[in-house]
Amino acid sequence: MRFLEIINRKKFALISVFLFLYVILNLLDGERGLISYYEKQTLIKDLATEKKSLENQLSLIEKKNNLLTGTVDIDYLETLYREKFMVGKKGEKIFIKE
């Protein structure tokens, strides 16, 4: 009974403390909290760099595709042939880039 009497006298302070803790926890943690905000910011940066990398790869593939279609670029075909089959002319030194 004594516990209930103390709670009845301090209702406002008790409710205020619980509400304050609830608000603080939701500001820091939770779906729209501060921690989630920073996680989403790093995710956005990672996705932006991945997008840039994929765009570079796509432009390179489009360039290679354009070199192989339409008018045939013999110099590019010779470069591909040398890279794939390790073929060179007599007396020519071949260096492999890694």
TAVENBEL-V844150 format. One line per field, one symbol per residue. ss: DSSP state (~ for helix, > for strand, _ for the rest). phi: phi as a letter, one per 20 degrees, with the letter a starting at -180 (. if undefined). burial: 1 if it has 9 or more other C-alpha atoms within 8 Angstrom, else 0. A space follows every 10 residues. Layout:
# TAVENBEL-V844150
ss=???
phi=???
burial=???
This chain:
# TAVENBEL-V844150
ss=_~~~~~~~~_ ~~~~~~~~~~ ~~~~~~~~__ ___~~~~~~~ ~~~~~~~~~~ ~~~~~~~~~~ ~~~~~~~~__ ___~~~~~~~ ~~~~~_____ ________
phi=.ffffffffd gfffffffff fffffffedo fdefffffff ffffffffff ffffffffff fffffffedm efefffffff gfffdldbef needdeec
burial=0000001000 0001000000 0000111111 0111111000 0000000000 0000000000 0000001100 0000001000 1100000000 00000000
